[in-house]
Amino acid sequence: MRRRDFLSVSAGLSVALAAPSAFAQRDTPAGRAAGRAVESAAAGGPARWDRILVLVELKGGNDGLNTLVPFDDAAYRAARPGIAVARERVVQLDQRVGLNPALKGLTASWQARDLAILQGVGYPYPNRSHFRSIEIWDSASASSQTLTDGWIAQAFAGAARPKGRNLDCVVVDTNALPATGAGLHTIVMQDAENFIQQARRLRDGGMEPPANPALAHIRKVRAEIHAASQGLAERMRTAPPPAQAFGPEPFGRQLDFATRILTARVPVVAIKIALGGFDTHARQQEPHERLLGLLGDGLATLRANLVAAGLWNDVLVMTYSEFGRRVRQNAIGGTDHGTAAPQFVMGGAVKGGLIGAYPSLTDLQDGDLKHTVDFRAVFATVARRWWGLNQDFGLRSPTMVPFLA
C-alpha cells in the first residue's frame, strides 16, 4: 500500500495521499506523465496550480440525444416516436440542434459565449457496462486497458507542488477515481456537513516518529490527513454563503459546498461532484427532464455565484457521463446503454459554441452512434491548455479540442 495510501478515518471522510517522487515509476502512466511534466517544466511550462476544474459526473449514462436534441433530423423522431423532444419545445441553438427545454437555465451562459457543447464524445470499442465504462473515462484509458490512476492524477504526476500545499482535490461523491493516484492529495467525502464535524474531531496524536519505515510512513500519512482535513474544515467554517442560493436537493448542496470552497479560495486544482439517476430504461421523459432541470439550474446558479465573486475566469466546469444511450427507444418508453453523448464545458475562459460534429443518426454501429470526439483528447486539452501539463492520455499527438479561448 506504499504507492497509493487510502485511509478511511470515518464512514463519511477519507483522504487519499501519495508522495509522487517516491512512487512514480517509469513504466507506468504516472511515471511517463512525470517524465513529460519534467520535460514541460524544462521547456518553461510550469503547471498552473491556480486553475480549478469543477468536474460534474452524470451517473447512469445520460441520454445525449434528448439533451442536445437534433430536432431537424427526421431519423431522430422516427427512432423515438414516444420520447423525442418536440421541436417547438427545444431551446434552439442553430438550425439543427437545440437544448432540452429543462436546460433553459443554461441560456444565459450560451448567450454570453462561455458555454461550449462538445458533440459526439466517446471512445473506440465502447463498453456498455456502467462500472467498466466509467472506469475507462475516469482513468482515461483505452477500452482494452486497465489503469489504476485517475486522469487528473496522471496529468499532475511529477509536477512540482507549490511549497506548503497539502490538499489538491476535493471529491464530494463516492467515486474519487479521477483524482486518485500518485501525486495528488485528495479529500473524499459523501457529505460536507459531516466532513466538517468529523474533521474537527480528528487528532494528530503527538507521537514520536517510529523507527520502523512502514509505520513511519503510515504516521506521516496520518499527519498529512490531519493537516489537510483540519485546514479545509477551518476554511469552510468561515466561508461566506453563496450570493445566490442553490436548491435544497443533494446536488444543490454539493454545488453550494463547491462554491464555498471556491469563494474561500481553498487552493485546489479540482472539485468533483455528481448527479445520479440517469439510467433511464423506462418511462424516461419526465425523470430525465427533472434531472436535466437540476443540472441546468444548478450550473446556472454556480455561474452566477462565481461571476459575482470575480472567480469565473479561474474555474472550468465540465460534465461527463460513462456513455450515452441507444438511438432507438425501447418498448417501455426508455433507452438502453449506448455510446457517444455531448459534454458541457463552462467558464470565463471558455470559447462558447457547438464544438465538433453531431454523430449521424443513420450511419450507426450496431445501432449506436459513432463518436466524433475522443474523450481523451478533451482531457488532454484540459491538461495542456488549462493546467499547462503535457499529457496525451495514450493518444498519439492528440488534436486539441477548441473550447478554450
Disulfide bonds with the S-S distance in Angstrom:
none
